[in-house]
Amino acid sequence: MPVSLSARDPLRSVPVRPPHCPRRGCLRPPTPEWVPSGFVTTHDTDATTGTGTVRLTVVENSPDVTLDAYADLLDAELRVVRAHEGEPVPAADRLDELGDGLVVLGGHVSAYDDARAPWLPALRETLVAAATQGVPTLGICLGAQLLAVAGGGQVAVAAPPGREVGATRVFWRAEADTDPVLAPLATGDDPVRCVTSMHGDAIVELPDGAVWLASSNMYPYQAFRLGSALGVQFHPEASRAGFAAWCDRYDDVDTAAVLAGFDEHAPALLDGGRWLAESFVTAVRVSRRRVPA
């Protein structure tokens, strides 16, 4: 059965000003361009298996919601598809063109906003195809919401509790202890306790078969897994500068107060993001080794 919002613990809201959520708003390039991240300097397609180089396709849904810190922290060669500029998202029936894995970033549209973001139907199809066909996938914020909707779950647009913003206490469920990506964050003597949040929409029902992995005081579905895809409602990729720019965008966010909270927890927030990036790339490598030659 789907996991619904009614199953959550009572909500505790975060003090922000009254919600007001302004939002702004395909032919494939003949040859995908793979750009090394900060940790990778060369790439030879024929030698990928031998060298351990990982190739990831990244879908960008808004120009100011980028890989940010993950441009350097993902130990991989990255092909960025700027869907908001009209670049085509990878087709669901051509998953081999993704490389070794898929990352879908956040954005300033809802998971249902097909009129303003006409690439979303194709992206939802690709997400569910990747999740069900063994492609390691990471959906961040909007990316997680798209994954939930693609799998049959639901998202509330401008969810009633209001915007969740800033350093957010995360509560790992027992299932996270064995998740191939989140286990290093959820276990050990010093598990990750705070994550960076910035969202007004929220997942309110998980797809059938999804594994619920984490919650917060304000929203229940901070992380979940659907097949080979991990969705996280928070922003592990966010740097302080990138996060500050998002805060300035919204009228209902007290930027100074939120950044003070970010700064208080900055080492833990940034370490947690780095650990998730490293763990995801490791999971991609493990998955690739399991694929028959």
Secondary structure by P-SEA (a helix, b strand, c coil): cccccccccbbbbcccccbbbbbcccccccbbbbbbccccccccccccccccbbbbbbbbccccccccccccccccbbbbbcccccccccccccccccccbbbbbbccccccccccccaaaaaaaaaaaaaaaccbbbbccaaaaaaaaaabbbbbccccccccccbbbbbbcccccccccccccccccccccbbbbbbcccccccccccccccccccccccccccccbbbbcccccccaaaaaaaaaaccccaaaaaaaaaaaaaaaaaaaaaaaaaaaaaaaaaaaaaccc
